Amino acid sequence: QVQLVESGGGSVQAGGSLRLACAVSGNTYSYCLTWFRQGPGKEREGVASLYSEGGTQYYADSVKGRFTVSLDNSENTSYLRMNALKSADSAMYYCAAVTVELFRGCPDLDQPNDYPYWGQGTQVTVST
């Protein structure tokens, strides 16, 4: 079991920055964590992903170069740093996790159904 709690959302003007946090508890070993977002009338979109034991981070093309995902293992907290925000980034942001066998690999960003554990979400609103 993995429990996830997001924080850090809010309102910001276009071009600004926000940092979201996802506190992870429960089984904190060998898991994939992905940040998803869902805007009004839109499908859920995976934006950034990482593996708890290290390796490459993955990003959606829409956020590449602007968003950075990280994991502080000492705090069991993932961060999503979002820079150069656009109105199109406005959405509810969720972190999701799935435990995997050691170094087996993580689901692709477009597979939210592979993640059984979800946080409650945090709203990001970008105004122009």
C-alpha positions as CSV (number, residue, x, y, z in Angstrom):
1,Q,0.0,0.0,0.0
2,V,1.1,3.5,-0.8
3,Q,-0.4,6.7,0.4
4,L,0.1,10.0,-1.4
5,V,-0.7,13.6,-0.4
6,E,-0.2,16.5,-2.8
7,S,0.4,20.1,-1.8
8,G,1.7,23.3,-3.3
9,G,-1.0,24.2,-5.9
10,G,-2.3,27.7,-6.3
11,S,-2.8,30.6,-8.7
12,V,0.0,32.2,-10.6
13,Q,0.4,34.5,-13.6
14,A,1.6,33.2,-16.9
15,G,5.4,32.9,-16.9
16,G,5.6,32.3,-13.2
17,S,6.6,29.2,-11.3
18,L,5.2,26.8,-8.8
19,R,6.5,23.8,-6.9
20,L,4.2,20.9,-6.1
21,A,5.0,18.3,-3.5
22,C,3.8,14.7,-3.1
23,A,4.4,13.1,0.2
24,V,4.7,9.3,0.0
25,S,4.1,6.9,2.8
26,G,3.6,3.2,3.2
27,N,5.6,1.0,0.9
28,T,8.4,3.5,-0.1
29,Y,10.7,1.0,-1.9
30,S,10.8,0.3,-5.6
31,Y,7.9,2.3,-6.9
32,C,7.2,4.4,-10.0
33,L,5.7,7.8,-9.4
34,T,4.1,9.9,-12.1
35,W,2.5,13.3,-12.0
36,F,-0.7,13.5,-14.0
37,R,-2.9,16.5,-14.7
38,Q,-6.5,16.9,-15.9
39,G,-7.9,20.2,-17.1
40,P,-11.6,20.9,-17.5
41,G,-13.1,18.8,-20.3
42,K,-9.7,17.2,-21.0
43,E,-8.4,13.7,-20.5
44,R,-5.9,12.9,-17.8
45,E,-2.4,13.5,-19.0
46,G,0.9,12.2,-17.6
47,V,3.4,14.9,-17.4
48,A,6.5,13.6,-15.5
49,S,7.6,10.3,-14.1
50,L,10.4,8.8,-12.1
51,Y,11.5,5.6,-10.4
52,S,12.2,5.6,-6.6
53,E,15.5,3.8,-6.8
54,G,17.0,6.2,-9.5
55,G,17.3,6.4,-13.2
56,T,15.9,8.6,-15.9
57,Q,13.0,11.0,-15.5
58,Y,10.5,11.1,-18.3
59,Y,8.5,14.1,-19.4
60,A,5.6,14.8,-21.7
61,D,6.6,16.9,-24.7
62,S,4.2,19.7,-23.6
63,V,6.3,20.3,-20.4
64,K,9.8,19.2,-21.4
65,G,12.3,21.9,-20.6
66,R,9.9,23.7,-18.2
67,F,9.0,21.1,-15.6
68,T,11.4,19.1,-13.4
69,V,10.4,16.1,-11.3
70,S,12.6,14.9,-8.4
71,L,12.4,12.7,-5.3
72,D,13.9,13.4,-1.9
73,N,14.3,10.0,-0.4
74,S,15.2,11.4,3.0
75,E,11.8,13.0,3.1
76,N,9.9,10.5,0.9
77,T,8.6,13.4,-1.1
78,S,8.4,14.0,-4.8
79,Y,8.6,17.5,-6.2
80,L,7.3,18.9,-9.5
81,R,9.0,22.2,-10.2
82,M,7.0,24.1,-12.9
83,N,8.6,27.1,-14.6
84,A,7.4,29.3,-17.4
85,L,3.8,28.4,-16.7
86,K,1.2,28.8,-19.4
87,S,-2.6,29.0,-19.3
88,A,-2.6,25.6,-20.9
89,D,-1.0,24.2,-17.7
90,S,-4.0,25.0,-15.6
91,A,-5.4,21.7,-14.3
92,M,-5.8,19.5,-11.3
93,Y,-2.5,17.9,-10.7
94,Y,-2.2,14.4,-9.2
95,C,0.6,12.2,-8.2
96,A,0.2,8.5,-8.6
97,A,2.3,5.5,-7.7
98,V,2.7,1.8,-8.5
99,T,5.1,-0.6,-6.8
100,V,7.2,-2.6,-9.2
101,E,9.9,-5.3,-9.1
102,L,13.3,-3.9,-8.5
103,F,14.5,-2.0,-11.7
104,R,11.7,-3.6,-13.8
105,G,10.7,-0.4,-15.4
106,C,7.7,2.0,-15.1
107,P,4.5,2.4,-17.2
108,D,4.5,4.9,-19.9
109,L,3.1,8.4,-19.2
110,D,0.0,7.6,-21.1
111,Q,-1.1,4.7,-18.9
112,P,-2.9,6.1,-15.8
113,N,-4.8,2.9,-15.4
114,D,-1.6,1.1,-14.4
115,Y,-1.3,3.2,-11.2
116,P,-3.4,1.9,-8.3
117,Y,-2.4,4.6,-5.8
118,W,-3.5,8.3,-6.2
119,G,-3.4,11.4,-4.2
120,Q,-6.3,13.7,-3.8
121,G,-5.0,16.3,-6.3
122,T,-4.0,19.9,-6.0
123,Q,-5.3,22.7,-8.3
124,V,-3.0,24.8,-10.5
125,T,-4.5,27.9,-12.1
126,V,-2.4,30.0,-14.5
127,S,-3.8,33.4,-15.5
128,T,-2.8,35.6,-18.5
